[in-house]
């Protein structure tokens, strides 16, 4: 089963607010630890290495320019 990138939340803004609220009052270090714990929890929920690999590649591509773009 390929990674489903379609909108899955009925209220995506509420989902975003929930994540932001979970970070409220945390230090930068605590916030990074929360992110790591959430990532590992959700990765376990996915339970499929191929889908996890695809999600990681998609996420990396969103923040890091490709080598081709850097040399163009």
N, C-alpha and C positions, 0 to 999 in steps of 0.2 A: 504494500500500500504506500503510495507516495505521500509526501508531506502535504497537508491541506493548508494552503495559505489564504483561504477565503475567510471573510469576517465570520467569526463564530459566536461572538457575544451579542446578545440582544441589546445591550447597553454598553458599548465599548468605553464611553466616558466614565461610567460607574466603575468599570474594571480598572481603568487608569487611576481614578481617584482612590480606589482601594489600595493599590500598590503604593501610591504617593503617601497615603495616610499611614501605611505600615512603616514607612521610613521616618515619619515625623518624630522629632526629638532624639534621633539617633546621631551619634558621631559619624564621621566619614568612614571610620574603620568598622563600626557596628553596621552601617548601611551596606558596606561591601560584604560583610559576613551574612547579612540577611539575604542579599542578592545571591550569594553562593549557595546558601541553604535552599532558597526557593528554586534555583536552577537544578540542583540535585534532586529535589523533591519532584519537580515537574519532569525531569529526565527519567526518573523511575516510573512515573505515571505513564510516560510514552512507552517505555519498555521495549523499544525496537531500535537496534543500533543503526540500521540503515536510515530510518527517519531522523534519529538524533544527529547522525552525520550530515544529512541534508539540511537540517535546521541550523546546525553550526556553520556550515558553509554559507548558507544564505545570510546569516547574521554577520559573519566576518566580512562578506562582500558589501554589506550595507555600511560598514564603518571604515573599511580599509580599501584604498584605491588598488585596482588590479595592477600587476607588474606591467602589463601592456600599456595601460593608461599612463603610468609613471614614465615610461620611456618614449611616449609619443610626443 
